C-alpha cells in the first residue's frame, strides 16, 4: 500500500496520496487543537513564503488575484470554524513581544490607517450594527475610557454650577446594555447623553434614529434621557434644558 512517505517517514515530494481527500470533522478538530497556540519560527515562516512565491511564479498558486476561484470552492469541504475552547495557551510568549518595527514600516502602517476614507469607516461601522454585546461585555470595553473633550466641557458646566450629575461614561453604570454619559445623583432616573453628530451617523442612518433607539432602552428601565449635541453644550442652554433656569 502506498503511503506517500519514504523510509524515514518523511513525505515524498510530488506525492498525490492525499489529493482529493476530505478530512473528517474529528480530524479537523484534532488538527485545530494541535495548532492552537503554536508559534512558528522565523526560519519556518521564511520557508513558507519562499515556497508560496515559487508556486505562484510557476502558476501553481494564485496569490491575491482578483477574480481567481478559491481552491476549495465546490469541493464539498465545509468552512472550518474556530473551536470555542481555542485560546492562547498560558505561558507561551506572544510572537510580537519585544519585536521592534523598522521606522519605514511604522510610517507605512500610519499612512495606511490615515488614508481610510469616511465611506470605508462608515461601512466598517455599519457592519457591526446589530451585534448584541452583553451589559458586562460593554462595561469591560468601556472600563478605561476617559471623557472626551465634549464630555469634559459638559463636566465643567456641571462642576461650575454644582449640578447633581456625575460622569459614568467609563462603563461604571449601565442601563440594560447601554452606558449613558452622565446620570442624576439625586435619585431621579435621568440620564444625559453628550455626543458629536458626525460620529453617531457612523452607527445609524440618522441621529434621530440613534436617539430613539437609546431612549427606548432607557425607558424600558424607567429612565429618561436628555441629549446634547456639540452645538448645544453651552452653559445657558444646559441649565435651561435641565430646568435650572
Buried (B, 14 or more C-beta within 10 A) or exposed (E): EEEEEEEEEEEEEEEEEEEEEEEEEEEBEEEBEEEBEEEEEEEEEEEEEEEEEEEBEEEEBBEEEEEEEEEEEEEEEEEEEEEEEEEEEEEEEEEEEEEEEEEEEEEEEEEEEEEEEEEEEEEEBEEEEEEEEEBEEBBEEBEEEEBBEBBEBBBEBBEEEEBEBEBBBBBEBBBBBBBBBBBBEEEEBBBBBBBBEEBBBBBBEEBEEBBEEBBEBBEEEEBEBBBBBBEEBEBEEBBEBBEEE
